[in-house]
């Protein structure tokens, strides 16, 4: 999903989930209203049948996953789809979100929002 479409998806009921590590959120800023779930526990927390699920976990609500540049979120969305959870990710991640002028909080003035996700690979989840 393109960044500009994400706020409309959230307004229609989708759940925006930020999977970036705390260090990236501190360095680059956050998206107001996004649910923060560490990537390493995402499937456990959003699997509607999981014992560690969050109350928002559902097969009936689309999850829009956000990482720093859009690579790990694509993989995360694919994993959620395998669980039967409707999911997609923000193309270009937080860096593209911020570049599109969408709401952010705690972002440093003039900071480089694109730096991050070291080691990510360009794999796109099915949409």
HELIX and SHEET records of a PDB file:
HELIX    1   1 UNK A    3  UNK A   11  1                                   9    
HELIX    2   2 UNK A   22  UNK A   28  1                                   7    
HELIX    3   3 UNK A   39  UNK A   41  5                                   3    
HELIX    4   4 UNK A   42  UNK A   46  1                                   5    
HELIX    5   5 UNK A   72  UNK A   82  1                                  11    
HELIX    6   6 UNK A   93  UNK A   99  1                                   7    
SHEET    1   A 4 UNK A  35  UNK A  36  0                                        
SHEET    2   A 4 UNK A  15  UNK A  18  1                                        
SHEET    3   A 4 UNK A  63  UNK A  66  1                                        
SHEET    4   A 4 UNK A  87  UNK A  89  1                                        
END                                                                             
